[in-house]
Amino acid sequence: MSTGTRALWGAVAAGLMARIGFIAWTSPLTLSWDEERFWSLAGTGLAGTAFIPPLYPLFLAAVRALLGDDVLRARLLQALLSTVSILLTHRLAERHMGRGEGRWPAWVMALSPTLIYWDGRLRSESLLILLLLGFTWLWTAPAKADVRPPLAAGAILGLAVLGRPDCVLLLPILAACAWRRDGWRPAARRTALLLPGMLLLLVPWAARNAAVVGVWAPVSTNAGYNFWKSFNEATDGSQIPVADGSALEGVAEADLDAQGLRLGWDFIAAHPWRSLLLVPAKWGHLFGPERDLLSDIRRRHYPIRLPGLDLTMAVVMNLAWAALLALGLYALIGPLRSEVKDVAVAMLLVLLLTHAVFFGDDRFHVPLVPFLCIALPEAWAGGVRGRGRVGLLALALLAEAAFWIAILARDVDRLRTLFTGA
């Protein structure tokens, strides 16, 4: 076995052990509100509703049918599936940078506190990452004359859209990248091959939603609700509970999108400058501190055996995320160009475009983490970067650092209570 192969399987084994260790440490787990909703909808098969994207509840329904009604088994299965993501990260980094360059991305992916946390929870991020990496592997396949990889990639992208609708933006962004690289005819032909697989999944689900809810929603009926949460008097750009929900109280699910969109647009018309200034605030929250583990500790979602160890992991998680964000973005502005890097940049653009409109939250940046890992070797591989790009990145990182400080200052009392017990 070669050194590179040993390093890869060492990363896979270490990643799996880290995730199993986290799951063991946080068991028995009290599910969060979102996790409880996913688990409940999995039990009913989303009967009578189309409010949330269906992929993860249906995935959990399959897991429950296979392994029984056991949260621990579902968490362990998800941890096992995450090893495939580590493997794909290694392979994609080598496809991007060359042979031997996948070792560090695989190890960073395996030991990322962010991914160890999310791969051990009943949340959709882990499954979405697996799908996006699978899509990237097929989309960037070297055999351009073979129509099978892009056709299969379209089906996987359709699944990703059923998990997070904003993934549909990958289609036009990657089409533009292919146009720039290969010309418009090859780009149009290759991008069109994504459509059959996507439509094969999205059209039947839209028909199901029309039959069940009474509205042709390709994925879910919560876009208008989230738009209203993003543009209302109480918003600060983050996912905060709306104190007064009376505007949507009693609205039938079939009418929820239209009502939420109307209320959101009314707010934008009345407060155009405030709505515009919310964009950097949304991005600040999007790439901001990772607070879910701290929230678990504060709410005692699992037995707190050694508070110092739990809090240390929360600190390390944020330091690791800050370092990966800075180095990963520095890598992405590097001179090297590849189809794999196109997808990484496209994922970043999807997040920026989506959360220029919808509220930001730190969990939304999780699917970007493996793509930053893939790009990472370019951060230290040399290559000339334009002063303008480096300057803009430095300004963006300084702005994000200031936002982190503002968030931590706002939450200082909660943090003091957590760290001192006072």
C-alpha positions as CSV (number, residue, x, y, z in Angstrom):
1,M,0.0,0.0,0.0
2,S,1.4,3.4,-1.0
3,T,2.0,6.3,1.4
4,G,-0.8,8.3,-0.2
5,T,-3.3,5.4,0.1
6,R,-2.3,4.9,3.8
7,A,-2.8,8.6,4.5
8,L,-6.2,8.5,2.8
9,W,-7.5,5.5,4.8
10,G,-5.9,6.9,7.9
11,A,-8.0,10.1,7.4
12,V,-11.2,8.1,6.8
13,A,-10.6,6.0,9.9
14,A,-9.8,9.0,12.0
15,G,-12.8,10.8,10.8
16,L,-15.1,7.9,11.5
17,M,-13.7,7.5,15.0
18,A,-14.0,11.2,15.7
19,R,-17.7,11.1,14.7
20,I,-18.5,8.0,16.6
21,G,-16.7,9.5,19.6
22,F,-18.8,12.7,19.4
23,I,-22.0,10.7,19.1
24,A,-21.1,8.6,22.1
25,W,-20.1,11.7,24.1
26,T,-23.5,13.4,23.3
27,S,-25.7,10.4,23.9
28,P,-28.5,10.3,25.0
29,L,-29.3,13.3,22.8
30,T,-32.3,15.6,23.3
31,L,-33.2,16.5,19.7
32,S,-33.4,20.2,18.8
33,W,-36.6,21.6,17.5
34,D,-35.6,21.2,13.9
35,E,-34.3,17.7,14.5
36,E,-37.6,16.8,16.3
37,R,-39.5,18.1,13.3
38,F,-37.4,16.1,10.8
39,W,-37.8,12.9,12.9
40,S,-41.6,13.5,13.3
41,L,-42.1,14.2,9.6
42,A,-40.1,11.1,8.7
43,G,-42.6,9.1,10.8
44,T,-45.5,10.4,8.9
45,G,-43.9,10.5,5.4
46,L,-44.6,14.2,5.2
47,A,-48.3,13.4,5.1
48,G,-50.5,16.4,4.3
49,T,-47.7,19.0,4.0
50,A,-45.0,20.4,1.7
51,F,-43.7,23.1,4.1
52,I,-40.1,22.0,4.3
53,P,-37.8,20.4,1.6
54,P,-38.6,16.7,1.5
55,L,-35.2,15.1,1.0
56,Y,-34.0,14.7,4.6
57,P,-37.3,13.7,6.2
58,L,-37.7,11.0,3.4
59,F,-34.1,9.9,4.0
60,L,-34.8,9.5,7.7
61,A,-38.0,7.6,6.9
62,A,-35.9,5.2,4.9
63,V,-33.4,4.9,7.7
64,R,-36.2,4.2,10.2
65,A,-37.7,1.6,7.9
66,L,-34.2,0.0,7.6
67,L,-32.9,0.3,11.2
68,G,-35.9,0.9,13.3
69,D,-37.1,3.9,15.3
70,D,-33.7,4.6,16.9
71,V,-32.1,8.0,16.9
72,L,-28.7,6.6,17.8
73,R,-28.6,4.2,14.9
74,A,-29.6,7.0,12.5
75,R,-26.7,9.1,13.8
76,L,-24.2,6.3,13.4
77,L,-25.4,5.6,9.9
78,Q,-24.9,9.2,9.0
79,A,-21.4,9.2,10.5
80,L,-20.6,6.1,8.4
81,L,-21.9,7.9,5.2
82,S,-19.7,10.8,6.0
83,T,-16.6,8.7,5.3
84,V,-17.7,8.7,1.6
85,S,-17.5,12.5,1.7
86,I,-14.0,12.3,3.0
87,L,-13.0,10.0,0.2
88,L,-14.6,12.2,-2.4
89,T,-12.9,15.3,-0.9
90,H,-9.5,13.5,-1.4
91,R,-10.3,12.5,-5.0
92,L,-11.6,15.9,-6.0
93,A,-8.6,17.7,-4.5
94,E,-6.3,15.5,-6.6
95,R,-8.5,16.1,-9.6
96,H,-8.1,19.9,-9.0
97,M,-4.4,20.1,-7.9
98,G,-2.8,16.9,-9.1
99,R,-1.8,13.6,-7.6
100,G,-0.7,13.6,-4.0
101,E,-2.6,16.8,-3.2
102,G,-5.6,15.2,-1.6
103,R,-4.0,14.2,1.7
104,W,-4.4,17.5,3.6
105,P,-7.9,18.2,2.4
106,A,-8.9,14.7,3.4
107,W,-7.4,15.1,6.9
108,V,-8.9,18.6,7.4
109,M,-12.3,17.2,6.3
110,A,-12.0,14.2,8.6
111,L,-11.0,16.3,11.7
112,S,-13.0,19.4,11.1
113,P,-14.9,20.1,14.3
114,T,-17.7,21.7,12.2
115,L,-18.2,18.5,10.2
116,I,-17.8,16.2,13.2
117,Y,-20.6,18.1,14.9
118,W,-23.0,18.2,11.9
119,D,-22.3,14.6,10.8
120,G,-23.3,13.5,14.3
121,R,-26.6,15.3,14.3
122,L,-30.0,14.6,12.7
123,R,-29.7,17.5,10.3
124,S,-29.7,17.7,6.5
125,E,-26.2,19.2,6.1
126,S,-24.3,15.9,6.2
127,L,-26.4,14.3,3.5
128,L,-26.4,17.5,1.4
129,I,-22.5,17.5,1.5
130,L,-22.4,13.9,0.2
131,L,-24.7,14.7,-2.7
132,L,-22.9,17.9,-3.7
133,L,-19.5,16.1,-3.7
134,G,-21.0,13.2,-5.7
135,F,-22.4,15.8,-8.1
136,T,-19.0,17.4,-8.4
137,W,-17.3,14.1,-9.0
138,L,-19.6,13.3,-11.9
139,W,-19.8,16.8,-13.4
140,T,-16.0,17.1,-13.5
141,A,-15.5,13.6,-15.0
142,P,-12.6,13.7,-17.5
143,A,-14.5,11.9,-20.3
144,K,-16.4,14.8,-21.8
145,A,-17.8,12.8,-24.7
146,D,-19.6,10.4,-22.3
147,V,-23.1,11.6,-21.6
148,R,-23.6,9.3,-18.6
149,P,-21.8,11.3,-16.0
150,P,-23.6,14.6,-16.5
151,L,-27.0,12.7,-16.8
152,A,-26.3,11.1,-13.4
153,A,-25.0,14.4,-12.0
154,G,-28.4,15.9,-12.9
155,A,-30.2,13.3,-10.9
156,I,-27.9,14.0,-7.9
157,L,-28.3,17.7,-8.3
158,G,-32.1,17.2,-8.3
159,L,-31.8,15.4,-5.0
160,A,-29.7,18.2,-3.6
161,V,-32.4,20.7,-4.7
162,L,-35.0,18.7,-2.9
163,G,-32.8,19.1,0.2
164,R,-31.9,22.7,-0.3
165,P,-33.7,24.6,-3.1
166,D,-31.0,27.2,-3.6
167,C,-28.8,24.5,-5.1
168,V,-30.7,25.0,-8.3
169,L,-28.6,28.1,-8.8
170,L,-25.6,25.8,-9.5
171,L,-27.1,25.2,-12.9
172,P,-26.8,28.7,-14.4
173,I,-23.6,29.4,-12.6
174,L,-21.9,26.3,-13.8
175,A,-23.3,26.9,-17.3
176,A,-21.6,30.3,-17.3
177,C,-18.3,28.8,-16.1
178,A,-18.5,26.2,-18.9
179,W,-19.3,28.9,-21.4
180,R,-16.3,30.9,-20.4
181,R,-14.0,27.8,-20.6
182,D,-15.4,25.9,-23.6
183,G,-17.6,28.2,-25.6
184,W,-21.4,28.5,-25.6
185,R,-22.3,25.5,-27.7
186,P,-20.4,22.8,-25.7
187,A,-21.5,24.5,-22.5
188,A,-25.2,24.6,-23.5
189,R,-25.1,21.0,-24.7
190,R,-23.4,19.7,-21.5
191,T,-25.5,21.8,-19.1
192,A,-28.7,20.5,-20.9
193,L,-27.7,17.0,-19.9
194,L,-28.3,17.9,-16.3
195,L,-32.0,18.7,-16.9
196,P,-33.5,15.2,-17.4
197,G,-32.3,13.9,-14.1
198,M,-33.4,17.1,-12.3
199,L,-36.8,17.2,-13.9
200,L,-37.3,13.5,-13.3
201,L,-37.3,14.2,-9.6
202,L,-38.7,17.7,-9.3
203,V,-41.7,17.4,-11.6
204,P,-43.3,14.4,-9.7
205,W,-42.7,16.1,-6.4
206,A,-44.3,19.3,-7.7
207,A,-47.3,17.3,-8.9
208,R,-47.5,15.6,-5.4
209,N,-47.5,19.0,-3.7
210,A,-50.3,20.2,-6.0
211,A,-52.4,17.2,-5.1
212,V,-51.7,17.3,-1.4
213,V,-51.5,21.0,-0.7
214,G,-53.1,22.6,-3.7
215,V,-50.2,24.5,-5.1
216,W,-47.5,23.7,-7.6
217,A,-44.4,24.1,-5.4
218,P,-41.4,22.4,-7.0
219,V,-39.8,21.7,-3.6
220,S,-41.6,23.3,-0.6
221,T,-44.0,26.0,0.4
222,N,-41.9,27.8,2.9
223,A,-40.1,30.3,0.6
224,G,-42.6,33.1,1.2
225,Y,-42.5,32.5,5.0
226,N,-38.7,32.7,5.0
227,F,-38.8,35.8,2.7
228,W,-41.1,37.5,5.3
229,K,-38.7,36.4,8.1
230,S,-35.9,38.1,6.1
231,F,-37.7,41.3,5.6
232,N,-39.7,42.5,8.6
233,E,-39.5,45.1,11.4
234,A,-37.7,42.7,13.8
235,T,-35.0,41.3,11.5
236,D,-31.3,41.9,12.0
237,G,-30.3,39.7,9.1
238,S,-30.2,36.5,11.2
239,Q,-32.6,33.7,11.8
240,I,-34.3,35.2,14.9
241,P,-37.9,34.3,15.9
242,V,-40.4,36.8,14.7
243,A,-42.2,38.0,17.9
244,D,-45.4,38.9,16.1
245,G,-46.5,36.2,13.7
246,S,-50.1,37.3,13.5
247,A,-49.7,38.4,9.8
248,L,-49.4,34.7,8.8
249,E,-51.6,33.3,11.5
250,G,-54.4,31.1,10.1
251,V,-53.1,31.3,6.5
252,A,-53.5,28.1,4.6
253,E,-50.3,26.4,3.5
254,A,-51.4,26.8,-0.1
255,D,-51.5,30.6,0.4
256,L,-48.4,30.9,2.6
257,D,-45.9,31.6,-0.2
258,A,-48.0,34.4,-1.7
259,Q,-48.8,36.0,1.6
260,G,-45.2,35.9,2.9
261,L,-43.9,37.3,-0.4
262,R,-46.4,40.1,-0.3
263,L,-45.5,41.1,3.2
264,G,-41.8,40.9,2.5
265,W,-42.1,43.1,-0.6
266,D,-44.3,45.6,1.3
267,F,-41.5,45.9,3.9
268,I,-38.8,46.4,1.1
269,A,-41.0,49.1,-0.5
270,A,-41.4,50.9,2.8
271,H,-37.7,50.5,3.9
272,P,-35.6,50.2,0.7
273,W,-32.3,51.4,2.3
274,R,-32.7,49.3,5.4
275,S,-33.4,46.3,3.2
276,L,-30.3,46.9,1.2
277,L,-28.2,47.3,4.4
278,L,-29.4,43.9,5.6
279,V,-27.4,42.2,2.9
280,P,-23.9,42.5,4.6
281,A,-25.6,41.7,7.9
282,K,-27.0,38.5,6.4
283,W,-23.5,37.6,5.0
284,G,-22.0,38.3,8.4
285,H,-24.3,35.9,10.1
286,L,-23.8,33.4,7.3
287,F,-20.1,33.2,7.8
288,G,-20.2,34.0,11.5
289,P,-19.4,32.1,14.6
290,E,-20.7,28.6,14.9
291,R,-23.0,28.6,17.9
292,D,-25.0,25.4,17.7
293,L,-22.8,23.4,20.0
294,L,-22.8,26.3,22.6
295,S,-26.6,26.3,22.3
296,D,-26.6,22.5,23.0
297,I,-24.5,23.0,26.1
298,R,-26.6,25.9,27.3
299,R,-29.8,24.0,26.8
300,R,-28.4,20.7,28.2
301,H,-29.3,18.7,25.0
302,Y,-27.0,16.0,26.2
303,P,-25.4,15.1,29.6
304,I,-22.7,17.6,30.4
305,R,-20.0,15.3,31.9
306,L,-16.9,17.6,31.6
307,P,-18.0,21.2,30.9
308,G,-14.5,22.3,30.2
309,L,-14.1,19.8,27.4
310,D,-17.4,20.7,25.8
311,L,-16.6,24.4,25.9
312,T,-13.1,23.7,24.6
313,M,-14.5,21.9,21.6
314,A,-16.8,24.9,20.9
315,V,-13.9,27.3,21.0
316,V,-11.7,25.0,18.8
317,M,-14.7,24.6,16.4
318,N,-14.8,28.4,15.9
319,L,-11.0,28.8,15.6
320,A,-10.9,26.0,13.0
321,W,-13.8,27.5,11.0
322,A,-12.2,31.0,11.0
323,A,-8.8,29.6,9.8
324,L,-10.5,27.4,7.1
325,L,-12.6,30.4,5.9
326,A,-9.6,32.7,5.5
327,L,-7.2,30.1,4.0
328,G,-10.0,28.6,1.8
329,L,-11.0,31.9,0.3
330,Y,-7.4,32.8,-0.2
331,A,-7.0,29.5,-2.2
332,L,-10.1,30.3,-4.2
333,I,-8.7,33.6,-5.5
334,G,-5.6,31.8,-6.6
335,P,-4.6,31.6,-10.3
336,L,-5.2,27.8,-10.8
337,R,-8.4,27.0,-12.8
338,S,-10.2,23.7,-13.0
339,E,-13.7,22.4,-13.2
340,V,-13.5,21.3,-9.6
341,K,-12.6,24.8,-8.6
342,D,-15.5,26.2,-10.7
343,V,-17.9,24.2,-8.6
344,A,-16.3,25.4,-5.3
345,V,-16.6,29.0,-6.5
346,A,-20.1,28.3,-7.7
347,M,-21.1,27.0,-4.2
348,L,-19.7,30.2,-2.7
349,L,-21.7,32.3,-5.2
350,V,-24.9,30.3,-4.4
351,L,-24.5,31.1,-0.7
352,L,-23.9,34.8,-1.4
353,L,-26.8,35.2,-3.8
354,T,-29.2,33.2,-1.7
355,H,-28.4,35.1,1.5
356,A,-28.4,38.5,-0.1
357,V,-32.1,37.8,0.0
358,F,-32.8,35.3,2.7
359,F,-31.6,35.6,6.3
360,G,-28.2,34.3,7.2
361,D,-27.3,31.6,9.8
362,D,-24.0,29.9,10.5
363,R,-25.4,26.4,9.6
364,F,-26.0,27.5,6.0
365,H,-22.2,27.7,5.4
366,V,-21.6,24.1,6.3
367,P,-22.0,22.7,2.7
368,L,-19.2,25.1,1.7
369,V,-16.7,23.5,4.2
370,P,-15.7,20.5,2.0
371,F,-15.1,22.8,-1.0
372,L,-12.8,25.0,1.0
373,C,-11.0,21.9,2.1
374,I,-10.6,20.8,-1.6
375,A,-9.2,24.2,-2.5
376,L,-6.9,24.4,0.5
377,P,-3.6,23.2,-1.0
378,E,-3.6,26.1,-3.4
379,A,-3.3,28.5,-0.4
380,W,0.3,27.5,0.1
381,A,1.1,26.3,-3.5
382,G,2.3,29.7,-4.6
383,G,1.0,31.5,-7.6
384,V,0.5,35.2,-8.2
385,R,-2.7,36.8,-6.9
386,G,-3.7,40.2,-8.1
387,R,-3.4,43.0,-5.5
388,G,-7.0,43.9,-6.1
389,R,-8.2,40.4,-5.2
390,V,-6.0,40.2,-2.2
391,G,-7.1,43.6,-1.0
392,L,-10.8,42.8,-1.4
393,L,-10.4,39.5,0.4
394,A,-8.6,41.3,3.3
395,L,-11.3,43.9,3.6
396,A,-14.0,41.1,3.5
397,L,-12.2,39.2,6.3
398,L,-11.7,42.3,8.4
399,A,-15.4,43.1,8.0
400,E,-16.3,39.5,9.0
401,A,-13.9,39.7,12.0
402,A,-15.7,42.9,13.1
403,F,-19.0,41.1,12.8
404,W,-17.7,38.2,14.9
405,I,-16.7,40.7,17.6
406,A,-20.2,42.3,17.5
407,I,-21.9,39.0,17.8
408,L,-19.7,37.9,20.7
409,A,-20.2,41.3,22.4
410,R,-24.0,40.9,22.0
411,D,-23.9,37.4,23.5
412,V,-21.3,38.2,26.2
413,D,-23.6,37.5,29.1
414,R,-24.6,34.1,27.8
415,L,-21.0,33.2,27.2
416,R,-19.9,34.4,30.6
417,T,-22.6,32.2,32.2
418,L,-21.5,29.2,30.1
419,F,-17.8,29.6,30.8
420,T,-17.9,30.6,34.5
421,G,-21.1,28.9,35.6
422,A,-22.1,32.2,37.2
